[in-house]
């Protein structure tokens, strides 16, 4: 992986660049929402 600031090669597991000290930008991890099963049908869904 290349450092976003100085463009030098840094190891994937690095948190900071070994050359310029810039923090490695990490892709934010998306958390899946746990389904609670509490969603009651809306009045529009009950229509019929």
C-alpha positions in Angstrom: 0.0 0.0 0.0 1.2 3.5 -0.7 1.2 6.4 1.8 -1.4 9.0 0.8 0.9 11.8 1.8 4.4 10.9 0.6 3.4 8.1 -1.8 6.1 5.7 -0.5 5.4 2.0 0.0 4.2 1.0 3.5 3.2 -2.3 4.9 -0.6 -3.1 4.9 -0.6 -3.7 8.7 1.0 -0.3 9.5 -1.1 2.3 11.3 1.3 5.2 10.3 3.7 5.8 7.5 7.2 4.7 8.4 8.7 7.6 6.4 6.6 10.7 7.0 4.5 9.7 10.0 1.2 10.4 8.3 -1.7 8.3 9.7 -2.8 5.6 7.4 -6.3 6.2 6.1 -8.5 3.2 6.8 -11.8 2.5 5.2 -14.5 2.8 7.8 -16.0 -0.5 8.7 -19.7 -0.5 8.3 -21.6 -2.2 11.1 -24.6 -4.2 10.2 -27.7 -3.3 12.2 -29.0 -6.3 14.1 -32.5 -7.1 13.2 -34.7 -6.8 16.2 -37.9 -8.3 14.7 -39.9 -5.6 16.4 -41.2 -3.9 13.3 -45.0 -4.1 13.3 -46.7 -3.8 9.9 -47.7 -0.2 9.1 -51.3 0.7 8.5 -50.6 0.8 4.7 -49.3 -2.8 4.9 -52.4 -3.9 6.7 -54.7 -2.3 4.1 -56.7 -5.0 2.5 
